[in-house]
Amino acid sequence: MESKIISTPQNLQVLYEDNHLIIVNKRPGDIVQGDKTGDVPLSEVVKEYIKMKYDKPGNVYLGVVHRLDRPTSGIVLFAKTSKALPRLNKLFKEKDAKKTYWAIVKNAPPKQQDTLAHYMKRNPKQNKSYAHIKEVPDSKKAILEYRLVKNLNNYFLLELDLHTGRHHQIRSQLSSIGCPIKGDLKYGFDRSNKDGSIHLHARKLVFNHPVKKEILEVIAPPPNDPIWDASRA
């Protein structure tokens, strides 16, 4: 496996920052919150960045609003104040934050654009979610819209609007229509990416600023690699 670039306080890709919140472009391989691996989470990297930038003594407050899967890249939003955190949590809970993703898949989707609705059932032991057409016990409804944006020779670029935020939702739903994401062995792609990433990117976030009460739209450039570069061309 190639050594991957992970975020540090020195190379952090900050997309937006004010007194209330900070939005960063997560690299594939960054982990948003600490887990059993013991790797330094992105939340701690952002805290250290704030500490260095503003020469802050003592502990820095940072609230985690949402997560991205480790092999995924793109927009992650953090609250910088205890006032902003519950407001941002409410935005996400009530689906008032519009999230758009890009995914690169091997197979052309069945339609140019479509809405996918499944019932997702999570298997915690496998850390995997299964997409069912009909409701099954302990399942949750999952909805996304996709559009075919570009044909990239051997691959296809899809743009996805997420209406629900289920565990591994995009990965599982795209796999269920025969379009596993490049590098995503867990959901049916035939080989992994050398750096352990998958070609799924949280591209855009649009929401009403919790304090300023104005619409904020943030766009994150995808990682640098030949296939993402072709999607930008």
ZAPA-525480 format. One record per residue: residue in one letter; z, x, y of N, C-alpha, C in turn. Coordinates in steps of 0.1 Angstrom, whole numbers, plus 2048, in hexadecimal, padded with zeros to 3 digits. Atoms other than C-alpha are relative to their C-alpha. Layout:
aZXYZXYZXY/...
***
This chain:
m8008087F480080080080080980C/e8017F97F47F780D82280D7FE808/s7F58027F881381483A7FC7F780C/k80480A7F58147F785380880380C/i7F97FF7F381D7F88788097F4801/i7F780A7FD83C7E587E80580180F/s7FC8017F284A7DA8A080D808802/t7F47F97FB8637F18B28027FC80F/p7FE8037F18727ED8D57F6807808/q8097F97F88598068E17F17FA7FF/n80E8058018397F68D37FF7F07FF/l7FF80E8018447D18D47F57FA809/q80A8077F98277BA8DE8057F4806/v7FA80C7F98367A38F87F47F8807/l80B8097FA81F7869018047F980C/y7FA8087F483677491A80F803800/e7F17FE7FF85977A9278047FB80E/d7F98037F486F76A94180F8007FE/n7F18008028957659468047F87F4/h7FB80A80A89674A92B7FB8027F2/l8067FE80E87F75490F7F780C800/i8097F580286A7709017F77FC7F4/i80A80380B84A76C8EB7F980D7FD/v8067F480483D7888D67F67FE7F6/n80B80180A81F78F8C08058087F4/k7FA7F980C82E79689D7F58077F8/r8097F980981D7B08888037FB7F2/p7FD80380E8187A986380A80A7FB/g7F67F78058357B885280D7FF807/d7F48037F984E7B086D8077F57FA/i7F880B80586A79A8608087FA80C/v7FB8067F487678187A80F800800/q7F280080189A77E86E8048097F4/g7FB7F780B8AF7958578007F97F3/d7FF80680E8AD78F83180580B7F7/k7FA7F780A8B67A08117FA80E7FF/t8067F380089E7BD81780880A808/g7F87F77F78B57CA8327F780780A/d8097FA7F68967D38478047FA80E/v7FC8047F289C7D186D7F77F4804/p80880C7FC8917AE8787FB80180E/l8068017F387B7A789680A7FC80B/s7F68057F68987958A780880C805/e7F97F47FB8AB7B68A87F8809808/v8097F87F988D7C98B47FE7FB80F/v8018067F38897B08D180D802808/k7F37FD7F98AE7B38DA80080E805/e7FF7F27FC8AB7D98DB7F680280C/y80A7FF7F588B7D58F18067FB80D/i7FA8067F489E7BF90A80B809805/k7F57F77FC8BC7D690A7FA80C807/m8067F47FA8A57F49127FA7FD80D/k8088047F488F7E292B8097FE80C/y7F78047F58AC7D494080D808801/d7F47F88008C57EF93880D7F87FF/k7F58098028DD7D592B80B8077F8/p7F57FC8088FF7E091F8047F57F6/g7FB80A80990F7CF9017F57F87F8/n8098088088FF7B48EB7F67F8808/v80A8097F98DF7A28F57FF7F37F8/y80280D8068DC77D8EE7F17FE7FC/l80E8038048BD7738DA8017F57F6/g80080B8098B77518C97F37FF7F8/v80C80180889E74E8AC7FC7F1800/v80480E7FF88A72E8B27F87FC7F3/h80980380C87172F8947FD80D7F9/r8037F480886574787A7F18007FC/l80D7FE80684475586C8028077F3/d7FF7F880D83F7618487FE80E803/r8017F27FD8427868467F2806800/p80D7FA80081E78E83D7F67FA80B/t8088077F581177785A80380780D/s7FF7FA7F380B78387D8007F580B/g80280A7F580C77289F80D7FD808/i7F68047F682275F8B880D7FD7FA/v7F280380384875F8B48077FE80D/l7F98037F485D74F8CF80F8027FE/f7F27FE8008817598D68077FB80D/a7F98057F489B74A8EE80980C805/k7F87F57FA8AC76390680D7FB805/t7F38057FC8C874B9108047F57F7/s7FA80A8098DF7338FE7FC7F2806/k80580D7FA8D27189177F27FC7FA/a80E8038048AE71C90C7FF7FD7F1/l80280180F8B471E8E68007F17FB/p80080E8058BE6F98DF7F47F8805/r80C8077FB8A26ED8F67F38047F8/l80C7FC8078887028E48017FB7F1/n7FF80680D8966F78C27FC7F2800/k80380E7FF8926D38CD7F17FE801/l80E8007FF86E6DA8D77F98017F3/f8067FE80D8656E78B58037F57F6/k7FC80A80A8796CD8A27F87F3803/e80780C7FD8686B18B57F0801801/k80F7FD8008456C18B17FA80080E/d8058007F38416C58D67FA80E803/a8077F37FF8356E98D17F48007F8/k80D8008088106EB8C77FD80E7FB/k8037F38068097078AF7F28017FA/t80D7FE8057E67148A780080D7F9/y8017F48097DF72D88B7F28037FE/w80D7FB8067C17428808038047F2/a7FF7FB80E7BB74885B7F28057FC/i80D7FB8067A075D84A8017FD7F1/v80180480E79674F8287F38047FA/k80B7FB80877E75980D7F57F67FF/n80980A80376E7388067FE7F680C/a80280A7F575E71F81E8087F37FD/p7F980C8037737008227F77F47FD/p80980B8047666DF8147F97F980C/k8068077F47606D183780180A80C/q8007F87F37596E185A80E7FE806/q7F28037FB77A6D08658067F57F8/d7FA80B8077936BA85580F801803/t7F28018007B76AF8548058007F2/l7FB7FF80D7CB6B983680E7FA800/a7F38068027E96A482B8048027F2/h7FB7FE80E7FE6AE80D80F7FE801/y7F28008028216AB80080580D7FA/m7FC7F38038316CD7FF80D8007F8/k7F37FE80884B6D67E480280F7FF/r7FC7F280085D6F77E78078047F3/n7F97FA80B86770D7CA80780C805/p7F87F57FA8837237D780080D7F7/k8007F480988373A7B87F3808802/q80D7F97FE85E7427BD7FD80480E/n8037FF7F18617417E37F17FB802/k80E8057FF84172B7E18017F1802/s80180F7FE8377087EC7F37FB7F9/y80B8068068206F17D97FB7F4807/a80580B7F88096D87EA7FB7F57F6/h80480C8098066B67D87F97F6808/i80780A7F97EE69B7E18097F3801/k7F780B7FF8086807D980E805801/e7F27FD7FE82D67F7E18068037F2/v7F87FC80C8436907C780F801804/p7F27FF7FC8696927C680380C808/d7FC7F57F78786A87E17F4806808/s80B7FA7F88566AD7F28017FB80F/k8008047F28506AC8177F1800805/k80E8017FB8306A18297FC80B809/a8067F57F981A6BC8377F27FD805/i80D8047FA7FD6B784F7FB80C809/l8077F67F77E56D085F7F27FC802/e80F8017FE7C26CF86E7FA80E800/y8077F37FF7A96EA8697F27FE805/r80E8007FB7886F38797FA80E7FB/l8077F380376F70D86C7FA80580D/v8047FA7F376A72488A7F580A7FF/k8097F580175574187D7FD8047F2/n8047FA80C74274E85F80080F801/l7FF7F17FE74C77385B7FA8077F3/n8067FA80C73377E8408077FC7F3/n7FA80480D74A77D82180C7F7802/y7F48077FE76676A8327FD7F580B/f80180B7F676C74B84880D7FF808/l7F58027F67827478678037F2802/l7FC80E7FE79572786880A7FF80C/e7F68027F67A971A8868087F37FB/l7F780B8067C770487C80A7FB80A/d7F58067F87DD6EC88F80A7FB7F7/l7F58048097FE6E787F8087F4805/h7F980B7FB80E6C588180E7FF7FA/t7F27FF80682C6CC86A80280F7FD/g7FD7F280283E6ED8638078027F3/r7FA7FF80D8446EE83E7FF80F7FB/h8007F280684B70E8297F38037FA/h80D7FB80582B7218237F57F5801/q80980B7FF81870282E7F1803800/i80F7FD7FF7F77118397FB8077F4/r8047F880C7F672981C7FD7F77F4/s80180980B7FB70E8037F57F6801/q80A80B7FE7E66F38127F1806800/l80D7FB8017C870A8177FC8047F2/s8037FD80E7CB7177F37FD7F47F8/s80380C8087CB6F37E77F27FB802/i80E8047FE7A86EE7F67F680B7FC/g8087F580579B70E7E67FD80B80A/c8027F77F679F72380580D809802/p7F57F87FE7BB73C7FF7FE80B80B/i8027F77F57C275381C7FF80F7FB/k8027F28047B677781A80D8087FE/g7F47F88037D178D80A80B7F97FA/d7F48088047E77707FF8007FE7F1/l7FF80080F7EC7787DA8087F47FB/k7F780B80480875E7D87F97F37FF/y80780D8007F07427E07F18017FC/g80D8018077D274C7CC7F5809805/f80A7F67FC7BF7687DF80080A7F5/d8027F780C7B17817C680680E802/r7F97F27FF7C07A17D580880080E/s7F77FF7F47DA7AB7EF7F980980A/n8047F67F67D37BC81080980D7FE/k7FA7F38037DC7E180F80E801807/d7F37FF7F97F87DD82980A7F57FD/g7F780B8048077BE8187FF7F4809/s80180B7F67FC7A78357F77F57F9/i80A80A8037E97868317F97FD80D/h8088037F37CE77B84A8037F2805/l7FB80D7FA7E275F85980780480D/h7FC7FB7F27E976287F8047F4808/a7FB80A7F67FE74C8967F980380D/r8097FD7F57E474B8B18047FB80E/k7FE8067F37EF7338CC80D7F7800/l7F48097FF80F7218D87FF7FA80D/v8008077F480F7068F280D7F7800/f7F48087FF8306F68FE8057FF80E/n7FB8037F28436E991C80C80A801/h7F57F77FE85A70592980D7F8802/p7F380880087E6FA9238087FF80D/v7F97FF7F388A7049457F77FD80C/k80A8027F586C70695C7F97F3800/k80680D80185E6E694F7F1800803/e80E7FE7FE83A6F39507FA8047F2/i8067FD80C8216F69347FD80F7FF/l8037F280381F7189257F78027F4/e80A7FD80B80172491080080E7FE/v8007F28038047458FE7F68027F4/i80A7FD80B7E87558E980380E7FC/a7FE7F28057ED7738D27F48057F9/p80C7FA8067D178B8C98048037F1/p7FD7FC80E7CF7908A380180F7FE/p7FF7F18037D67B28937F3807800/n80C7F88017BD7CE8947FC8037F2/d8067FC80D7A97CF8747F27FB800/p80E8037FF7847CC86D7FD7F17FF/i80380F8027857A78628057F880C/w7FB8077F479B79B87F7F780480C/d8097FC7F57857B08967F37F8800/a80C80880176679E8898027F1805/s7FD80E7FC77777C8908007FF810/r7FF8007F177B7878B57F3802806/a80D7FC7FA7587938BA7F77F5804/
***
